[in-house]
Every structure is written in structure tokens, then in C-alpha cells.
Amino acid sequence: MFEKDIAKIVKRRSFWGALIMALPLFGIEWIVFTIILWNMYSALSEKVGTKLKFSTIAVGFIINIVVAIVIDALFTLLPVLGWLGTGFLVYLQFYLSGKMYIETLRKAYPNHPTQTTQQQIRYSNYNVKLENNNHIGTSSYKDQVAKLTELHNAGIITHDEFVNHLSKT
């Protein structure tokens, strides 16, 4: 679902958010919850190479807090099961929220140089060759078409670049 480094960011914040919300800390958990949530959004933004602004996450941030308040209010009366249920639902909430936010960032910055998907890492050398030499250093037409197709499917080259390079092979 995520690349390993992005998954680590989301899973770690999800774990700590769930743990904090599962413990009865008499209101302190809300402050820590908000800090962890902000930290997750901030770390994900940094990973894509953008600066986090409240205006870009305001709706998601507020919805996360409201959902956590409702979950906590519903489950707080059940001593142990309620705390565990709150922790589980907050973990799920963080995880899905992080997933949605990173997908939003990917759509907003599809070709951002710091957005390193597995395909961009794998084919970065080929991308440089395409830009600098206008060809891929393979021996046969079939290999060239296969490499261009992989680059196109990975989103590293556009459809127009794909067609342009095919016409040159």
C-alpha cells in the first residue's frame, strides 16, 4: 500500500496516537493526540518535499479530531474494552488519514523530484538517459519498447514523451 519509509511514518504515528488515546490521561491525551496528528501530516509533507500549511490540511485535521472525540465519548464509559476499542479505532483513523493524505500529495505533485516511488528509484538512470540522450541504451527494439513502456506505466515519462521516444527508436 505504501512505500516502506512512508508506511513507517504512518504506522509509527498511528501506534502512538492509538496508545495515547487508549490510556485514560484526563485530557492530556487530546494535546498529545493533536501533536502526533500534526507531526504525521508534517512528516508526510516533508517526505514529498512540500511544506505543511494548516490551510492544506484544515478539513482533514478537524475531521480527525472530531472523529476521535466521538470515538472517545462513545467508548470512554467501558473501562477496558472501551479503551482498547478507542485505541484500535484511532489507529485505524490515523492509518487511513495518512494514506489519504499521501495520495492527495501524490496527485498534487505527480512529478515532484523528491517523491521517490519504487519505480522512480528503479528507473531513475533510464530517465536521465531519456532526457540527456533521447534514447535508452538497450540493444534491440523490443527492449527499448519494453523499457519505455515501463517508464510510462510508472509515471516517469508522459504519454507524449513515450510516443516521441517510440518514434525515434
Protein Blocks (a to p, Z undefined) as FASTA:
>chain_A
ZZfklmmmmmmmmmmmmmmmmpcgehmlmmmmmmmmmmmmmmmmmmnopacdfklmmmmm
mmmmmmmmmmmmmmmmpmklmmmmmmmmmmmmmmmmmmmmmmmmmmmmmmgfklccfklm
mmmmmmmmmmmnopacdfbfklmmmmmmmmmmnomacfklmmmmmmmZZ
